[in-house]
Amino acid sequence: MLSRRKFLKTGLTTGAAAIPLASVLGAAQQPEQHAATPASSIPAYQLIALPARLAKSDAATEPWQNRVRRVGQTNMTEHDPAVMNVNEWADYWHSSKVDVVFVSVTGILAFYPSKVPFHRHGKFLNGRDFFGECVAAAKKRGMRVVARMSPDLNWGDALAAHPEWAMRLGDGSAQFSTEEPRLFKTCMFSTYMDDYVTAVMREINSLYDVDCFYTNGWPPIGMLPDCYCAVCSKLPATGTPAYWRAFNDRVLDLWKRYDAIAKEKKAGSFFFANSGGGVHASVNLDRLGKTIAWFQADNQGRSYEDPAVWGCSLQGRACSAVLDGRFAANVTAAYSTGTPGWRNLSKTPEETRMWFNETLASGMAPYNHFVGAEKGFCEDRRWQKVGEDYFQWTARHDAHFAARQSVANIGVVMGQSTQLLYPGPATARVRTYMRETTDGLYDALLRGRFAFDYVHEDRLEPERLKKYRALLLPNIAMLSDRQCEQLRAYVRGGGSLMASFETSLYDENLSPRADFGLGSLFGVSRAGNAVGTNGNPYYARIEAPQAAHPHQILDGFRDTNWLAGAQNRVPLKPVADPVLTVVPGFVRYPPELAYPPVSQTSEPAVVLREEGASRLAWLAGDVERTYWLTGHGDLLRLIENTIRWVTRDERMLSVAGPGFIEVFCWETAPGYAVHLLNYSNANAFHGWMQTVEPLGPQHVSMKLPGGARVRQVELLRAERDLPFHLEEGVLQFTVPAVGDYEVAAVTVV
Ligand SMILES: [Zn+2]
């Protein structure tokens, strides 16, 4: 619980004149009633004014897809032409107020009487133009149509005629679908993509009025192909930086050619494809972001391997890092995701809604997706009302969901090449290494209620970085010399950095450096190879624990000389006056031997440096990942304290109140939208949401840019107005309760 004194210091230290407590809290609400977030009471902070509002955009010149607010898809099966009621299908999506529907052309099975060789007709098609009927029904109701293709698989007759189309194993044999062995996997470097896919696109353009083209199943998401066909055998080895460049070149070359074919029919048409994968995407997101007209975040639900509830929000942050206002939609599977997963059964409404909530909160358009129609329109109809109700609700508040720029003063460097190509340190080669690192920092940022964006490693130009007080580098192992220089320039300009473990120890080709590329900037130098854990991981010793004024990164650590270290560390050479030093790991079992043979060293566990307005913090261990693996409170506190220190406790937004929530704040056309996602739920890290566990009051403070006045603060889920207080530019209001999600929409004048 926060003490009254602490709360006053916390919620109302705004940098502006003192604000009367009674104007923020109702008389019946005593601040003592509001528990702190689990690991940290939100500390005193300095509220920083939001940036100047962007100029109004000209809606008339926006591409049509940028105005799309809702997307619908019944993913058609071979059987659907025999059983689906086309009018019921179209009526449902129209009633859900979707702007655009996906209709299957495919490439595996034609849903129209295709004449393209090897475009096999579905066995229930019987010469019918099912695709054309669906397009007409959608258009009649004012919905646009995406022509959905799937270039990833084809049948044996195509393989016999075109053996060069197949992905091959090392022994030269063709690769087949693991579920349907009659389907072979097509190679994206083969002429299948140059000849067959383009023939299907041109046939569709010649026959129908579609608005754009999309490929499912290609490019792969979060992984790189592994193929030994005649073409691929001449490429660099898969999984290497050189292969990744060749992969990106091929993807973007095909993408641009397909886009040109889409535009042969009409200028507003375009091509887009499967994207997603969050920070672990396969296609270089910097390059893709400059090309893409529609980011299709194929990120449909949680899995056992990646169970964190924020999977969709994280994807939205990755999109914001690269899209510069281009359109993104996140696909929500209303069907059952996971393994095993029932492709044709609804998931819980609570889980479906949370994925929609995260989609909206992170600035993407919600997209409802179910597979197969069957029996008119459908055997399982439970998902339909869930999505329809949700979409109808969003349609009442569209203006507040169109995000213009994020309110955030912390940038987390994504390190896409590290995510995709770095195998983990030599001490811990695990496939999940960087995902765990990402989730650890994400969790800590949420618990500390920091406002943050993702920043792509290839977008470190000063113009992009100037909005951030600090950049965080969670084991961004691969950084080029140029990227290191960009980070040095950022620091010279007054920016702060926090980095950990093997950050900058490799260049963009994954070639190890003798010492950290950012070593001189942080004042750190490598003393040896990474050290892992054999039993007890290393500990961090608090130097001068009795000091009258302990360093801020030690806030809250009392009655101990030791803190948790991390599972792995890169040993550093001694520095002057270290705050934390390494107690090397030792035996964990038997307990008789569980004591440190060496209890004090000069090896720093953390190195801190101040240069003018900049603060630099280097964590020697993989602290973020070890926090994710263990949940250790020392690590959470150390990460939070260090972020507070490097940001000088500056915040652009404060949300104080109980519970584990994720916060987004966007500038919108009417004003601002503060999104609160309630993750205080037994199923936040396992399975699906089954319940909603409401949270109590959340106190929001933000300092508006000069002269802004507030007309209204409205809760979009509760659909009612809120009282607010605005004094000397500081806007404060209290959201009295949060179910699974709430949005406080601020209208400024
Ligand atoms: Zn190949």
Residues whose N, C-alpha, C, O or C-beta is under 5 A from the ligand:
A	BS01	ZN	A166 M167 C187 F189 C227 Y228 C229 C232
